[in-house]
Amino acid sequence: MFADPPFFTDEHRAFREMAQRFVAAEITPHVHDWDEAGRFPRELYTRTAQVGLHGVGYPELYGGTPADEIFKLIGAQALAQAGSGGLCASLGSHNIAMPMVATFGSDALKDEVLPGVLAGDKIAALAVTEPGGGSDVAAVKTSAVLDATGTHYLVNGEKTFITSGMRADLITLAVRTDPLSRGAKGISILVVDASSEGLTRSELKKMGWWMSDTAHLHFDNVRVPISRLVGVEHMGFMAIMHNFNGERMNLAMMAITFAQLCYEEALAWARARTTFGQPITSHQVIRHKLVEMAMRIDAAQSLCWDLAHALQHQRGTQAERVARISMLKVTATDTFKFCADSAVQILGGMGFMRGTVSERLYREVKVLTIGGGTDEIMKELAGKQLGI
Ligand SMILES: Cc1cc2nc3c(=O)[nH]c(=O)nc-3n(C[C@H](O)[C@H](O)[C@H](O)COP(=O)(O)OP(=O)(O)OC[C@H]3O[C@@H](n4cnc5c(N)ncnc54)[C@H](O)[C@@H]3O)c2cc1C
């Protein structure tokens, strides 16, 4: 909407142009129908991989495209411009499932799982949240104990609200490997084949994100080879926390981009719609609403790019960066909340009708204030990091 940040290079712009062209041609025209159908074609994973958007930020050795924080966000922004959080969530579920493998996994595990996922042939999901609660990640109860042979874990427990859980081939799973432990100690990460015996899944219906499948998973003595352990046993909590940073930056960029789509639809509508013989933009209250949307989008967008730059160059302390990511997520989702509500209001009755971008996005606001860490948890985390 406004000028690019000063640190954008010609390479960043070229990548954005390619990504936007692909999204406009192969995704945006289908978004409404896919959402109504509750699915998008599985081939989209391979198509996205073919154009180089699926493996952004992963090592070339495994089929990825090494990239800085700015490239990653440009990719996320381009996908979000299709106007569907459900699409971004499911098509990008590997981006919450695989970073732990890429960062902490053994070479053998990376060789085994990353190429298939980054080529779009395999779908990956992340399963941390349990029916007993998602905010308190350290309260994981799903257990994994070594069997008598010492070669496999036996996994028992439940996970819920898992994005891509129905279609996933691989599930990155948080488990408690030390039965005597409590809290953050004793948690490990395993990569589980979704076809494993003893794993059952059921689909959950949602307020929005219809084209993204969301599943409840039940593990009943599921055998997982110890070679599927990610990093060091009992030390998985730190990996989960590390993973959240990328996820939250992505969710923030999604929220800001959706806010902008709401603004654009509302502006176009307000210019074309006449009441009392005049376009509704002639009413000061409507103009001010649109300006308020633009103000908030500009502020959130500027913050997001500045923080991406800070992450890229390790600017500020680690605590400061974590606090800023948490605050950005809340700022971005507040912006989206305001813009989706304002857009539907400006569209009037049409804003309530299926088929408008603002109607779909209005139904998607809530999940962004909950998933990947709720607003309340984000503020708690920011407060802790800032010593408040
Ligand atoms: C569509 C969707 C997709 C999702 N995808 C995934 C996924 O792929 N993988 C995955 O693992 N999880 C996923 N989640 C789960 C998501 O991360 C959790 O819903 C979220 O972390 C909140 O957990 P909860 O729903 O159990 O709420 P709870 O933790 O039970 O919290 C309930 C309420 O209490 C508040 N609260 C809790 N603790 C505190 C506190 N200390 N201080 C103040 N307020 C507090 C919360 O903010 C919230 O408002 C998904 C969720 C949704 C809705």
PDBQT file of the ligand as one rigid body, heavy atoms in Angstrom, charges set to zero:
ROOT
HETATM    1  C1  LIG A 401      -8.093 -23.168  13.554  1.00  0.00    +0.000 C 
HETATM    2  C2  LIG A 401      -7.022 -23.514  14.534  1.00  0.00    +0.000 A 
HETATM    3  C3  LIG A 401      -5.872 -24.128  14.087  1.00  0.00    +0.000 A 
HETATM    4  C4  LIG A 401      -4.893 -24.517  14.997  1.00  0.00    +0.000 A 
HETATM    5  N1  LIG A 401      -3.790 -25.200  14.539  1.00  0.00    +0.000 NA
HETATM    6  C5  LIG A 401      -2.935 -25.750  15.443  1.00  0.00    +0.000 A 
HETATM    7  C6  LIG A 401      -1.872 -26.592  14.994  1.00  0.00    +0.000 A 
HETATM    8  O1  LIG A 401      -1.655 -26.797  13.796  1.00  0.00    +0.000 OA
HETATM    9  N2  LIG A 401      -1.093 -27.190  15.937  1.00  0.00    +0.000 N 
HETATM   10  C7  LIG A 401      -1.283 -26.983  17.268  1.00  0.00    +0.000 A 
HETATM   11  O2  LIG A 401      -0.537 -27.561  18.061  1.00  0.00    +0.000 OA
HETATM   12  N3  LIG A 401      -2.259 -26.174  17.708  1.00  0.00    +0.000 NA
HETATM   13  C8  LIG A 401      -3.099 -25.553  16.841  1.00  0.00    +0.000 A 
HETATM   14  N4  LIG A 401      -4.112 -24.732  17.268  1.00  0.00    +0.000 N 
HETATM   15  C9  LIG A 401      -4.276 -24.536  18.704  1.00  0.00    +0.000 C 
HETATM   16  C10 LIG A 401      -3.942 -23.133  19.184  1.00  0.00    +0.000 C 
HETATM   17  O3  LIG A 401      -2.561 -22.931  19.211  1.00  0.00    +0.000 OA
HETATM   18  C11 LIG A 401      -4.593 -23.025  20.578  1.00  0.00    +0.000 C 
HETATM   19  O4  LIG A 401      -5.994 -22.967  20.374  1.00  0.00    +0.000 OA
HETATM   20  C12 LIG A 401      -4.119 -21.822  21.352  1.00  0.00    +0.000 C 
HETATM   21  O5  LIG A 401      -2.772 -21.959  21.702  1.00  0.00    +0.000 OA
HETATM   22  C13 LIG A 401      -4.943 -21.622  22.631  1.00  0.00    +0.000 C 
HETATM   23  O6  LIG A 401      -5.076 -22.796  23.346  1.00  0.00    +0.000 OA
HETATM   24  P1  LIG A 401      -6.532 -23.296  23.814  1.00  0.00    +0.000 P 
HETATM   25  O7  LIG A 401      -7.434 -23.200  22.659  1.00  0.00    +0.000 OA
HETATM   26  O8  LIG A 401      -6.390 -24.595  24.467  1.00  0.00    +0.000 OA
HETATM   27  O9  LIG A 401      -7.005 -22.203  24.864  1.00  0.00    +0.000 OA
HETATM   28  P2  LIG A 401      -6.645 -22.178  26.420  1.00  0.00    +0.000 P 
HETATM   29  O10 LIG A 401      -5.191 -22.335  26.599  1.00  0.00    +0.000 OA
HETATM   30  O11 LIG A 401      -7.539 -23.117  27.125  1.00  0.00    +0.000 OA
HETATM   31  O12 LIG A 401      -7.052 -20.690  26.802  1.00  0.00    +0.000 OA
HETATM   32  C14 LIG A 401      -8.425 -20.293  26.929  1.00  0.00    +0.000 C 
HETATM   33  C15 LIG A 401      -8.476 -18.796  27.225  1.00  0.00    +0.000 C 
HETATM   34  O13 LIG A 401      -7.781 -18.515  28.443  1.00  0.00    +0.000 OA
HETATM   35  C16 LIG A 401      -6.779 -17.545  28.213  1.00  0.00    +0.000 C 
HETATM   36  N5  LIG A 401      -5.619 -17.839  29.058  1.00  0.00    +0.000 N 
HETATM   37  C17 LIG A 401      -4.970 -19.032  29.197  1.00  0.00    +0.000 A 
HETATM   38  N6  LIG A 401      -3.926 -18.904  30.020  1.00  0.00    +0.000 NA
HETATM   39  C18 LIG A 401      -3.893 -17.607  30.407  1.00  0.00    +0.000 A 
HETATM   40  C19 LIG A 401      -3.020 -16.827  31.222  1.00  0.00    +0.000 A 
HETATM   41  N7  LIG A 401      -1.954 -17.369  31.803  1.00  0.00    +0.000 N 
HETATM   42  N8  LIG A 401      -3.305 -15.512  31.384  1.00  0.00    +0.000 NA
HETATM   43  C20 LIG A 401      -4.370 -14.948  30.785  1.00  0.00    +0.000 A 
HETATM   44  N9  LIG A 401      -5.219 -15.623  29.975  1.00  0.00    +0.000 NA
HETATM   45  C21 LIG A 401      -4.978 -16.927  29.780  1.00  0.00    +0.000 A 
HETATM   46  C22 LIG A 401      -6.413 -17.674  26.749  1.00  0.00    +0.000 C 
HETATM   47  O14 LIG A 401      -5.823 -16.493  26.274  1.00  0.00    +0.000 OA
HETATM   48  C23 LIG A 401      -7.786 -17.946  26.146  1.00  0.00    +0.000 C 
HETATM   49  O15 LIG A 401      -8.466 -16.724  25.988  1.00  0.00    +0.000 OA
HETATM   50  C24 LIG A 401      -5.059 -24.256  16.373  1.00  0.00    +0.000 A 
HETATM   51  C25 LIG A 401      -6.202 -23.586  16.814  1.00  0.00    +0.000 A 
HETATM   52  C26 LIG A 401      -7.174 -23.214  15.923  1.00  0.00    +0.000 A 
HETATM   53  C27 LIG A 401      -8.405 -22.519  16.430  1.00  0.00    +0.000 C 
ENDROOT
TORSDOF 0
